[in-house]
Amino acid sequence: MKRILIVAFALVLLGVLCPPSGWSQEKPIVIGAPLATAFLYGWDAERGIKLAADEINAAGGVAVGGKKRPFKVEVIDTRDLEPGVPVSEALLGVEKLILEKKADFLVGGPIRSEAALAAMDLLAKYKKVSILTTGALTPLYHKRVEENYNKYKYCFRNSSYTIVMANDFLQLCEDLKKTKGFNKVYIMVQDVEHARKGGEYMKKILVEKGFEVLDMKIYPTGTTDYSVGLVDAGKKGAQILFLWMDMPESTVLLKQWSDMQLRSVPMGFVNAAEQPGFWKATGGKGEYLIVNLVNGGNAPGKITPWAMKFVTAYT
C-alpha cells in the first residue's frame, strides 16, 4: 500500500511539473461574458463562448508575446431580457466582470439594446474591448461609435441590426404580395428599443411600397394576453400579421391567433420560435408562423468549412 501511495504521489507530482501537451501554466486571459442566461440568446451564447475557449485551450491556447496563454471564461447573469429588471442591474454585472473578475475582454452581451447602449460609457471609462455577439439590434450602437470614435472605439458588434432585418422582412412581404395578393398588414411589437424602432421602420417602408398598414400595437415585455389586438386585426381584415418580439410569452400570441382562427399569416421576428421547446409550448399552433432568423448559422449549412465544424462540435 505504501508503494502504491508513493507511485500515485509521484504521478501527481509529474503531472504538475510536466503538464500534458497543450496545457498552459501561463496566466489565463479572462473573457467576461455578460449574458441573460435564462433566455435563449444568453444560454446559447454562453455555450458557444465556452466551446470556443475549450477548443482553443485544448490546442495550447493563444500566442501572446511568444508565450501560449489559455482562456478563462467568466459569465455573469445580467437578467436584461427579464421583464421589470432595470438596466442598472446589467451595468452592475458588466462592472463586476471588469473590477472583480478582472476580465481582459468582454464577449457576448449585454443583450437588450437599452443595456448595451448604457454599457458603452462603462467600456469607455475602463478602456475594455467588448464584442457584442448576440442581441443588441439597435442601429444607435454603431452610430455612437461613428459619431464619437475616440470615446467608443472599444465597442464592437458582429450581430445584425434592425434596418438590415427590416429590409429582409420587406422582401418577404413583397413576395407574399406578389404571389398571394396580400397587402393588408397589422403590426404587433414588443415595447423595447429594437422592436419599437423596427416596427416603426417596417410601417414606413411598407406604406412606401404600397401596403396598407392597418395599425401598430405595442406590448410590454411579459404580456400574456394579445386578444384585443388580434380581434382588431381580424375585424380589419389583416392578411399579414407582422410580429417583432423577443419575449417567450409570444407563444401565447400564437395560441390565441390559432384559437381565433384568424385568416392572416403571422410572420417576422419571434424569438420564442427559436427555442427548442417552441412546438410543445404552442401545442403545435405555431405551425404556420414564418420566422426570418436573420443571422446565418441558425439553420445548419455548408456556408464555409467552419460552419458545420461548429454545428457538429456544438451539438
Secondary structure by P-SEA (a helix, b strand, c coil): caaaaaaaaaaaaaaaacccccccccccbbbbbbcccccaaaaaaaaaaaaaaaaaaaacccccccbbbbbbbbbbbcccccccccaaaaaaaaaaaaccccccccccccccaaaaaaaaaaaaaabbbbbbccccccaaaaaaaaaccccccccccccccaaaaaaaaaaaaaaaaaaccccbbbbbbcccaaaaaaaaaaaaaaaaacccccbbbbbccccccaaaaaaaaaaaccccbbbbbccccaaaaaaaaaaacccbbbbccccccccccccccccccccccccccccccccccccccaaaaaaaaac
